[in-house]
Amino acid sequence: MLDNQWSTIIADLFINLAAGWFGAVVIAPMLADHTFFVDLTGFIANTLCGMMSLYTAYKFRTMHTYE
């Protein structure tokens, strides 16, 4: 099992990863010249990956609070 310091570090890394995914949601459509379907697919995929990263960060952050 991870100790509290390592779980906090990993949670912070996942928060930064989520910020990158949400940045890709904003930046990628401006840089690419694709159809609406491709832009929508990228939007959904990047948003889901960002949400999963935030959920993973939350789980790592709350790992030691219930012990």
Distance bins in CASP14 RR format, pairs under 12 A and 6 or more apart:
PFRMAT RR
TARGET T0000
AUTHOR 0000-0000-0000
RMODE 2
METHOD distances of the structure
MODEL  1
1 7 0 0 0 0 1 0 0 0 0 0 0
1 60 0 0 0 0 0 1 0 0 0 0 0
1 63 0 0 0 0 1 0 0 0 0 0 0
1 64 0 0 0 0 1 0 0 0 0 0 0
1 67 0 0 0 0 1 0 0 0 0 0 0
2 8 0 0 0 0 1 0 0 0 0 0 0
2 9 0 0 0 0 1 0 0 0 0 0 0
2 10 1 0 0 1 0 0 0 0 0 0 0
2 11 0 0 0 0 0 1 0 0 0 0 0
2 59 0 0 0 0 0 1 0 0 0 0 0
2 60 1 0 0 1 0 0 0 0 0 0 0
2 61 0 0 0 0 0 1 0 0 0 0 0
2 63 1 0 0 1 0 0 0 0 0 0 0
2 64 0 0 0 0 1 0 0 0 0 0 0
2 67 0 0 0 0 0 1 0 0 0 0 0
3 9 0 0 0 0 0 1 0 0 0 0 0
3 10 0 0 0 0 0 1 0 0 0 0 0
3 60 0 0 0 0 0 1 0 0 0 0 0
3 63 0 0 0 0 1 0 0 0 0 0 0
3 64 1 0 0 1 0 0 0 0 0 0 0
3 67 0 0 0 0 0 1 0 0 0 0 0
4 10 0 0 0 0 0 1 0 0 0 0 0
4 11 0 0 0 0 0 1 0 0 0 0 0
4 60 0 0 0 0 0 1 0 0 0 0 0
4 61 0 0 0 0 1 0 0 0 0 0 0
4 62 0 0 0 0 0 1 0 0 0 0 0
4 63 0 0 0 0 1 0 0 0 0 0 0
4 64 1 0 1 0 0 0 0 0 0 0 0
4 65 0 0 0 0 1 0 0 0 0 0 0
4 67 0 0 0 0 1 0 0 0 0 0 0
5 11 0 0 0 0 0 1 0 0 0 0 0
5 12 0 0 0 0 0 1 0 0 0 0 0
5 60 0 0 0 0 0 1 0 0 0 0 0
5 63 0 0 0 0 0 1 0 0 0 0 0
5 64 0 0 0 0 1 0 0 0 0 0 0
6 12 0 0 0 0 0 1 0 0 0 0 0
6 13 0 0 0 0 0 1 0 0 0 0 0
6 60 0 0 0 0 1 0 0 0 0 0 0
6 61 0 0 0 0 0 1 0 0 0 0 0
6 63 0 0 0 0 1 0 0 0 0 0 0
6 64 0 0 0 0 0 1 0 0 0 0 0
7 13 0 0 0 0 0 1 0 0 0 0 0
7 14 0 0 0 0 0 1 0 0 0 0 0
7 56 0 0 0 0 0 1 0 0 0 0 0
7 57 0 0 0 0 1 0 0 0 0 0 0
7 58 0 0 0 0 0 1 0 0 0 0 0
7 59 0 0 0 0 1 0 0 0 0 0 0
7 60 1 0 1 0 0 0 0 0 0 0 0
7 61 1 0 0 1 0 0 0 0 0 0 0
7 62 0 0 0 0 1 0 0 0 0 0 0
7 63 1 0 1 0 0 0 0 0 0 0 0
7 64 1 0 0 1 0 0 0 0 0 0 0
7 65 0 0 0 0 0 1 0 0 0 0 0
7 67 0 0 0 0 0 1 0 0 0 0 0
8 14 0 0 0 0 0 1 0 0 0 0 0
8 15 0 0 0 0 0 1 0 0 0 0 0
8 57 0 0 0 0 1 0 0 0 0 0 0
8 60 1 0 0 1 0 0 0 0 0 0 0
8 61 1 0 0 1 0 0 0 0 0 0 0
8 62 0 0 0 0 0 1 0 0 0 0 0
8 63 0 0 0 0 1 0 0 0 0 0 0
8 64 0 0 0 0 1 0 0 0 0 0 0
8 65 0 0 0 0 0 1 0 0 0 0 0
9 15 0 0 0 0 0 1 0 0 0 0 0
9 16 0 0 0 0 0 1 0 0 0 0 0
9 57 0 0 0 0 0 1 0 0 0 0 0
9 60 0 0 0 0 1 0 0 0 0 0 0
9 61 0 0 0 0 0 1 0 0 0 0 0
9 63 0 0 0 0 0 1 0 0 0 0 0
10 16 0 0 0 0 0 1 0 0 0 0 0
10 17 0 0 0 0 0 1 0 0 0 0 0
10 53 0 0 0 0 0 1 0 0 0 0 0
10 56 0 0 0 0 1 0 0 0 0 0 0
10 57 0 0 0 0 1 0 0 0 0 0 0
10 58 0 0 0 0 0 1 0 0 0 0 0
10 59 0 0 0 0 1 0 0 0 0 0 0
10 60 1 0 1 0 0 0 0 0 0 0 0
10 61 0 0 0 0 1 0 0 0 0 0 0
10 63 0 0 0 0 1 0 0 0 0 0 0
11 17 0 0 0 0 0 1 0 0 0 0 0
11 18 0 0 0 0 0 1 0 0 0 0 0
11 53 0 0 0 0 0 1 0 0 0 0 0
11 54 0 0 0 0 1 0 0 0 0 0 0
11 55 0 0 0 0 0 1 0 0 0 0 0
11 56 1 0 0 1 0 0 0 0 0 0 0
11 57 1 0 1 0 0 0 0 0 0 0 0
11 58 1 0 0 1 0 0 0 0 0 0 0
11 59 0 0 0 0 1 0 0 0 0 0 0
11 60 1 1 0 0 0 0 0 0 0 0 0
11 61 1 0 1 0 0 0 0 0 0 0 0
11 62 0 0 0 0 1 0 0 0 0 0 0
11 63 0 0 0 0 1 0 0 0 0 0 0
11 64 0 0 0 0 0 1 0 0 0 0 0
11 65 0 0 0 0 0 1 0 0 0 0 0
12 18 0 0 0 0 0 1 0 0 0 0 0
12 19 0 0 0 0 0 1 0 0 0 0 0
12 53 0 0 0 0 0 1 0 0 0 0 0
12 54 0 0 0 0 0 1 0 0 0 0 0
12 56 0 0 0 0 0 1 0 0 0 0 0
12 57 1 0 0 1 0 0 0 0 0 0 0
12 58 0 0 0 0 0 1 0 0 0 0 0
12 60 0 0 0 0 1 0 0 0 0 0 0
12 61 0 0 0 0 1 0 0 0 0 0 0
13 19 0 0 0 0 0 1 0 0 0 0 0
13 20 0 0 0 0 0 1 0 0 0 0 0
13 53 0 0 0 0 1 0 0 0 0 0 0
13 56 0 0 0 0 1 0 0 0 0 0 0
13 57 0 0 0 0 1 0 0 0 0 0 0
13 60 0 0 0 0 1 0 0 0 0 0 0
13 61 0 0 0 0 0 1 0 0 0 0 0
14 20 0 0 0 0 0 1 0 0 0 0 0
14 21 0 0 0 0 0 1 0 0 0 0 0
14 49 0 0 0 0 0 1 0 0 0 0 0
14 50 0 0 0 0 1 0 0 0 0 0 0
14 51 0 0 0 0 0 1 0 0 0 0 0
14 52 0 0 0 0 1 0 0 0 0 0 0
14 53 1 0 1 0 0 0 0 0 0 0 0
14 54 1 0 0 1 0 0 0 0 0 0 0
14 55 0 0 0 0 1 0 0 0 0 0 0
14 56 1 0 1 0 0 0 0 0 0 0 0
14 57 1 1 0 0 0 0 0 0 0 0 0
14 58 0 0 0 0 1 0 0 0 0 0 0
14 59 0 0 0 0 1 0 0 0 0 0 0
14 60 1 0 0 1 0 0 0 0 0 0 0
14 61 0 0 0 0 1 0 0 0 0 0 0
15 21 0 0 0 0 0 1 0 0 0 0 0
15 22 0 0 0 0 0 1 0 0 0 0 0
15 50 0 0 0 0 0 1 0 0 0 0 0
15 53 1 0 0 1 0 0 0 0 0 0 0
15 54 1 0 0 1 0 0 0 0 0 0 0
15 55 0 0 0 0 0 1 0 0 0 0 0
15 56 0 0 0 0 1 0 0 0 0 0 0
15 57 1 0 1 0 0 0 0 0 0 0 0
15 58 0 0 0 0 1 0 0 0 0 0 0
15 60 0 0 0 0 1 0 0 0 0 0 0
15 61 0 0 0 0 1 0 0 0 0 0 0
16 22 0 0 0 0 0 1 0 0 0 0 0
16 23 0 0 0 0 0 1 0 0 0 0 0
16 50 0 0 0 0 0 1 0 0 0 0 0
16 53 0 0 0 0 1 0 0 0 0 0 0
16 54 0 0 0 0 0 1 0 0 0 0 0
16 56 0 0 0 0 0 1 0 0 0 0 0
16 57 0 0 0 0 1 0 0 0 0 0 0
17 23 0 0 0 0 0 1 0 0 0 0 0
17 24 0 0 0 0 0 1 0 0 0 0 0
17 46 0 0 0 0 0 1 0 0 0 0 0
17 49 0 0 0 0 1 0 0 0 0 0 0
17 50 1 0 0 1 0 0 0 0 0 0 0
17 51 0 0 0 0 0 1 0 0 0 0 0
17 52 0 0 0 0 1 0 0 0 0 0 0
17 53 1 0 1 0 0 0 0 0 0 0 0
17 54 0 0 0 0 1 0 0 0 0 0 0
17 55 0 0 0 0 0 1 0 0 0 0 0
17 56 0 0 0 0 1 0 0 0 0 0 0
17 57 0 0 0 0 1 0 0 0 0 0 0
17 60 0 0 0 0 0 1 0 0 0 0 0
18 24 0 0 0 0 0 1 0 0 0 0 0
18 25 0 0 0 0 0 1 0 0 0 0 0
18 46 0 0 0 0 0 1 0 0 0 0 0
18 47 0 0 0 0 0 1 0 0 0 0 0
18 48 0 0 0 0 0 1 0 0 0 0 0
18 49 0 0 0 0 1 0 0 0 0 0 0
18 50 1 0 1 0 0 0 0 0 0 0 0
18 51 1 0 0 1 0 0 0 0 0 0 0
18 52 0 0 0 0 1 0 0 0 0 0 0
18 53 1 1 0 0 0 0 0 0 0 0 0
18 54 1 0 1 0 0 0 0 0 0 0 0
18 55 0 0 0 0 1 0 0 0 0 0 0
18 56 0 0 0 0 1 0 0 0 0 0 0
18 57 1 0 0 1 0 0 0 0 0 0 0
18 58 0 0 0 0 0 1 0 0 0 0 0
19 25 0 0 0 0 0 1 0 0 0 0 0
19 26 0 0 0 0 0 1 0 0 0 0 0
19 27 0 0 0 0 0 1 0 0 0 0 0
19 46 0 0 0 0 0 1 0 0 0 0 0
19 49 0 0 0 0 0 1 0 0 0 0 0
19 50 0 0 0 0 1 0 0 0 0 0 0
19 53 0 0 0 0 1 0 0 0 0 0 0
19 54 0 0 0 0 1 0 0 0 0 0 0
19 57 0 0 0 0 0 1 0 0 0 0 0
20 26 0 0 0 0 1 0 0 0 0 0 0
20 27 0 0 0 0 1 0 0 0 0 0 0
20 28 0 0 0 0 0 1 0 0 0 0 0
20 46 0 0 0 0 1 0 0 0 0 0 0
20 47 0 0 0 0 0 1 0 0 0 0 0
20 49 0 0 0 0 1 0 0 0 0 0 0
20 50 1 0 0 1 0 0 0 0 0 0 0
20 53 0 0 0 0 1 0 0 0 0 0 0
20 54 0 0 0 0 0 1 0 0 0 0 0
21 27 0 0 0 0 0 1 0 0 0 0 0
21 28 0 0 0 0 0 1 0 0 0 0 0
21 42 0 0 0 0 0 1 0 0 0 0 0
21 43 0 0 0 0 0 1 0 0 0 0 0
21 44 0 0 0 0 0 1 0 0 0 0 0
21 45 0 0 0 0 1 0 0 0 0 0 0
21 46 1 0 1 0 0 0 0 0 0 0 0
21 47 1 0 0 1 0 0 0 0 0 0 0
21 48 0 0 0 0 1 0 0 0 0 0 0
21 49 1 0 1 0 0 0 0 0 0 0 0
21 50 1 1 0 0 0 0 0 0 0 0 0
21 51 0 0 0 0 1 0 0 0 0 0 0
21 52 0 0 0 0 1 0 0 0 0 0 0
21 53 1 0 0 1 0 0 0 0 0 0 0
21 54 0 0 0 0 1 0 0 0 0 0 0
21 56 0 0 0 0 0 1 0 0 0 0 0
21 57 0 0 0 0 0 1 0 0 0 0 0
22 28 0 0 0 0 0 1 0 0 0 0 0
22 43 0 0 0 0 0 1 0 0 0 0 0
22 46 1 0 0 1 0 0 0 0 0 0 0
22 47 1 0 0 1 0 0 0 0 0 0 0
22 48 0 0 0 0 0 1 0 0 0 0 0
22 49 0 0 0 0 1 0 0 0 0 0 0
22 50 1 0 1 0 0 0 0 0 0 0 0
22 51 0 0 0 0 1 0 0 0 0 0 0
22 52 0 0 0 0 0 1 0 0 0 0 0
22 53 0 0 0 0 1 0 0 0 0 0 0
22 54 0 0 0 0 1 0 0 0 0 0 0
23 29 0 0 0 0 0 1 0 0 0 0 0
23 30 0 0 0 0 0 1 0 0 0 0 0
23 31 0 0 0 0 0 1 0 0 0 0 0
23 43 0 0 0 0 0 1 0 0 0 0 0
23 46 1 0 0 1 0 0 0 0 0 0 0
23 47 0 0 0 0 0 1 0 0 0 0 0
23 49 0 0 0 0 0 1 0 0 0 0 0
23 50 0 0 0 0 1 0 0 0 0 0 0
23 53 0 0 0 0 0 1 0 0 0 0 0
24 30 0 0 0 0 0 1 0 0 0 0 0
24 31 0 0 0 0 1 0 0 0 0 0 0
24 32 0 0 0 0 0 1 0 0 0 0 0
24 39 0 0 0 0 0 1 0 0 0 0 0
24 42 0 0 0 0 1 0 0 0 0 0 0
24 43 0 0 0 0 1 0 0 0 0 0 0
24 44 0 0 0 0 0 1 0 0 0 0 0
24 45 0 0 0 0 1 0 0 0 0 0 0
24 46 1 0 1 0 0 0 0 0 0 0 0
24 47 0 0 0 0 1 0 0 0 0 0 0
24 48 0 0 0 0 0 1 0 0 0 0 0
24 49 0 0 0 0 1 0 0 0 0 0 0
24 50 0 0 0 0 1 0 0 0 0 0 0
24 53 0 0 0 0 0 1 0 0 0 0 0
25 39 0 0 0 0 0 1 0 0 0 0 0
25 40 0 0 0 0 0 1 0 0 0 0 0
25 41 0 0 0 0 0 1 0 0 0 0 0
25 42 1 0 0 1 0 0 0 0 0 0 0
25 43 1 0 1 0 0 0 0 0 0 0 0
25 44 0 0 0 0 1 0 0 0 0 0 0
25 45 0 0 0 0 1 0 0 0 0 0 0
25 46 1 0 1 0 0 0 0 0 0 0 0
25 47 1 0 1 0 0 0 0 0 0 0 0
25 48 0 0 0 0 0 1 0 0 0 0 0
25 49 0 0 0 0 1 0 0 0 0 0 0
25 50 0 0 0 0 1 0 0 0 0 0 0
25 51 0 0 0 0 0 1 0 0 0 0 0
26 39 0 0 0 0 0 1 0 0 0 0 0
26 42 0 0 0 0 0 1 0 0 0 0 0
26 43 0 0 0 0 1 0 0 0 0 0 0
26 46 0 0 0 0 1 0 0 0 0 0 0
26 47 0 0 0 0 0 1 0 0 0 0 0
27 42 0 0 0 0 0 1 0 0 0 0 0
27 43 0 0 0 0 0 1 0 0 0 0 0
27 46 0 0 0 0 1 0 0 0 0 0 0
28 34 0 0 0 0 1 0 0 0 0 0 0
28 38 0 0 0 0 0 1 0 0 0 0 0
28 39 0 0 0 0 1 0 0 0 0 0 0
28 40 0 0 0 0 0 1 0 0 0 0 0
28 41 0 0 0 0 0 1 0 0 0 0 0
28 42 1 0 0 1 0 0 0 0 0 0 0
28 43 0 0 0 0 1 0 0 0 0 0 0
28 45 0 0 0 0 0 1 0 0 0 0 0
28 46 1 0 0 1 0 0 0 0 0 0 0
28 47 0 0 0 0 0 1 0 0 0 0 0
29 35 0 0 0 0 0 1 0 0 0 0 0
29 36 0 0 0 0 1 0 0 0 0 0 0
29 38 0 0 0 0 1 0 0 0 0 0 0
29 39 1 0 1 0 0 0 0 0 0 0 0
29 40 0 0 0 0 1 0 0 0 0 0 0
29 41 0 0 0 0 0 1 0 0 0 0 0
29 42 0 0 0 0 1 0 0 0 0 0 0
29 43 1 0 0 1 0 0 0 0 0 0 0
29 46 0 0 0 0 1 0 0 0 0 0 0
30 39 0 0 0 0 0 1 0 0 0 0 0
31 39 0 0 0 0 0 1 0 0 0 0 0
32 38 1 0 0 1 0 0 0 0 0 0 0
32 39 1 0 0 1 0 0 0 0 0 0 0
32 41 0 0 0 0 0 1 0 0 0 0 0
32 42 0 0 0 0 1 0 0 0 0 0 0
32 43 0 0 0 0 0 1 0 0 0 0 0
33 39 0 0 0 0 1 0 0 0 0 0 0
34 40 0 0 0 0 1 0 0 0 0 0 0
34 41 0 0 0 0 1 0 0 0 0 0 0
34 42 0 0 0 0 1 0 0 0 0 0 0
34 43 0 0 0 0 0 1 0 0 0 0 0
35 41 0 0 0 0 1 0 0 0 0 0 0
35 42 0 0 0 0 0 1 0 0 0 0 0
36 42 0 0 0 0 0 1 0 0 0 0 0
36 43 0 0 0 0 0 1 0 0 0 0 0
37 43 0 0 0 0 0 1 0 0 0 0 0
37 44 0 0 0 0 0 1 0 0 0 0 0
38 44 0 0 0 0 0 1 0 0 0 0 0
38 45 0 0 0 0 0 1 0 0 0 0 0
39 45 0 0 0 0 0 1 0 0 0 0 0
39 46 0 0 0 0 0 1 0 0 0 0 0
40 46 0 0 0 0 0 1 0 0 0 0 0
40 47 0 0 0 0 0 1 0 0 0 0 0
41 47 0 0 0 0 0 1 0 0 0 0 0
41 48 0 0 0 0 0 1 0 0 0 0 0
42 48 0 0 0 0 1 0 0 0 0 0 0
42 49 0 0 0 0 1 0 0 0 0 0 0
42 50 0 0 0 0 0 1 0 0 0 0 0
43 49 0 0 0 0 0 1 0 0 0 0 0
43 50 0 0 0 0 0 1 0 0 0 0 0
44 50 0 0 0 0 0 1 0 0 0 0 0
44 51 0 0 0 0 0 1 0 0 0 0 0
45 51 0 0 0 0 0 1 0 0 0 0 0
45 52 0 0 0 0 0 1 0 0 0 0 0
46 52 0 0 0 0 0 1 0 0 0 0 0
46 53 0 0 0 0 0 1 0 0 0 0 0
47 53 0 0 0 0 0 1 0 0 0 0 0
47 54 0 0 0 0 0 1 0 0 0 0 0
48 54 0 0 0 0 0 1 0 0 0 0 0
48 55 0 0 0 0 0 1 0 0 0 0 0
49 55 0 0 0 0 0 1 0 0 0 0 0
49 56 0 0 0 0 0 1 0 0 0 0 0
50 56 0 0 0 0 1 0 0 0 0 0 0
50 57 0 0 0 0 1 0 0 0 0 0 0
50 58 0 0 0 0 0 1 0 0 0 0 0
51 57 0 0 0 0 0 1 0 0 0 0 0
51 58 0 0 0 0 0 1 0 0 0 0 0
52 58 0 0 0 0 0 1 0 0 0 0 0
52 59 0 0 0 0 0 1 0 0 0 0 0
53 59 0 0 0 0 0 1 0 0 0 0 0
53 60 0 0 0 0 0 1 0 0 0 0 0
54 60 0 0 0 0 0 1 0 0 0 0 0
54 61 0 0 0 0 0 1 0 0 0 0 0
55 61 0 0 0 0 0 1 0 0 0 0 0
55 62 0 0 0 0 0 1 0 0 0 0 0
56 62 0 0 0 0 0 1 0 0 0 0 0
56 63 0 0 0 0 0 1 0 0 0 0 0
57 63 0 0 0 0 0 1 0 0 0 0 0
58 65 0 0 0 0 0 1 0 0 0 0 0
59 65 0 0 0 0 0 1 0 0 0 0 0
59 66 0 0 0 0 0 1 0 0 0 0 0
END
